[in-house]
Amino acid sequence: MADIIELSGDIFQVDLKECGYEGRTAGYFVRGKDGWMLLETGPASSAGAIMEAVKLLGIKPEQLKYIAVTHIHLDHAGGLGVVAKYFNEARVVLHPKGARHMINPSRLIAGAYNFWGKEKMEQYGEVIPVAEERVINVLEGDVIDLGDRKIEVWETPGHAKNHVCYYDTRTRGVFSGDALGVFSPKLSRLLERPVLRPATPAPDFNGELMFKSLYRVATSKIEQIYFTHFGVGRPSQLLIENILGQLSVFMEMGRSYSEQKGADEKNNEQKNLENLQLEMEQYIRKGLLGPKKNLEKTGILTEQDWEFQVNMIRMSAGGILQYLNKVKC
Ligand SMILES: [Zn+2]
């Protein structure tokens, strides 16, 4: 049974059960007078969860007008081609820098294979091309009109060059993709404060652009954030300030390592990365466990929760160092 949560303002959050995990990746269905819009398909292996949600929500295939993704990382858009095939009327909405790689996904697949490896790629499922004539390339300021509600496009590069957020004017909520970090509703509930992490993976992370995008969203009139990972977060200002703060800390940590040079450059880079990963991990461990020292021991924070946090921090450390090394040259 698909997990669907009805949010206010005719928005429905669907757990896409990414690679079998609950509470990791969400897609959102938005209802307007002229039809429906789906934001984020998840990977191809999540197409079943989408189809089940469509059935439960009573959406007829011709009523789905738009399928939009925030960027083309496979956990957000890997299923775009597969899902689009079921909905002949739907236009596919994304940034032009991403669109070309969904129309011809060979480079996207090769890059993802390199990054994720065979096992994960099999879990994500097969990426199939999107027909070019169905694509709407969107840029800053473009508007998707659903009749009685409008969805604005905000360009928010930093996590990826092709990243956009979608802003729903009715609920003043932003579908944030990965631009505003990865939110953990479970840990936020347990710790009674927001727990989220900036997502800064290699090779696309650009610190300057991410800061700019964060300021741009922070100074907009938003009231809530629809996180792809995962669920609704508010108050938005507190969440964005939290991400800005963490990003500043991690970038400074990264800077101190990227400035360390050694005789053996290759070995040194690997060592810097390991040290940064360790320092970031210790930092978030202190933040998570500080207020409730026994959290880990009580088993409330499961092995899986912890592993997820640590893996993400490790990936983020790699992106930060790679970016800082690039700007140094
Ligand atoms: Zn991403």
Boltz pocket constraint, residues with backbone or C-beta under 6 A from the ligand:
constraints:
  - pocket:
      binder: B
      contacts: [[A, 71], [A, 73], [A, 76], [A, 159], [A, 160], [A, 178]]
      max_distance: 6.0
